[in-house]
């Protein structure tokens, strides 16, 4: 399975995703074939994406770059609407990817919504920090929504990218509890605050430093790379395959519950 990696390279997390997945595969002897890396920021555009591009080059992976910011600026000057521009931009992206004969695309910190045509042409995996059917949006919004509903568990999922944000068919997921000895004191503190403040007011006052919020983020973040890696291993080992933009499994039903191997990954020294 030849894999295309899509990223905006906007922060350290995007760098870590690529570097850690490659390192884990090499350590485990998994034949993970990342045949091309696409970045929608070009060299010299942003310091963060320049660091990402440097990592791509250090890993000796083929790099394709096409500035979405420059493309959108040019489209705006011509009065082109955002949806029309997105479709045209991703036509260009698809054209650049064709020579690499990719069977699977991975969105890993890619900040654009792929066009419907691109979703039909490729099976595109997207990592989202919630369980299937859980909150959508940014990871910050997901956690505040979990606190609003006092959820008993959360997790992360890998789903197929579609034009509908964070709602494509789920390929794999992992879960973890938000209850128990490590959690109950944090919930008690949070509920005390809720006696006089709404969740929105707590968010405005404390932001990401709120202790319960921070602990959910910490435990979720350490599972995201293992989940993506374990999902890609399923493709590398031939247990999952793609056809016409869809993912299928020969001997099991989707989505895959990968909680056990993810927890084993988290426990690795």
Secondary structure, DSSP 4 states (H G I P E B T S, - for coil): -EEEEEE---SHHHHHHHHHHHHHHHHHT---EEEEEEESS-TTS-HHHHHHHHHHHHTT--EEE--HHHHHHHHHHTT--HHHHHHHHHHHHHHHHGGG--SEEEESS--SPPPHHHHHHS-EEEEESS-TTS--S-HHHHHHHHHHTT-SEEEEEEEE--SSTT-SPEEEEEEEES-SHHHHHHHHHHHHHHTTS-HHHHHHHHGGGSHHHHHHHHHHHHHHHHHHHHHHHHHHTTSEEEETTEEEESSSPSSEE-HHHHHHHHH--
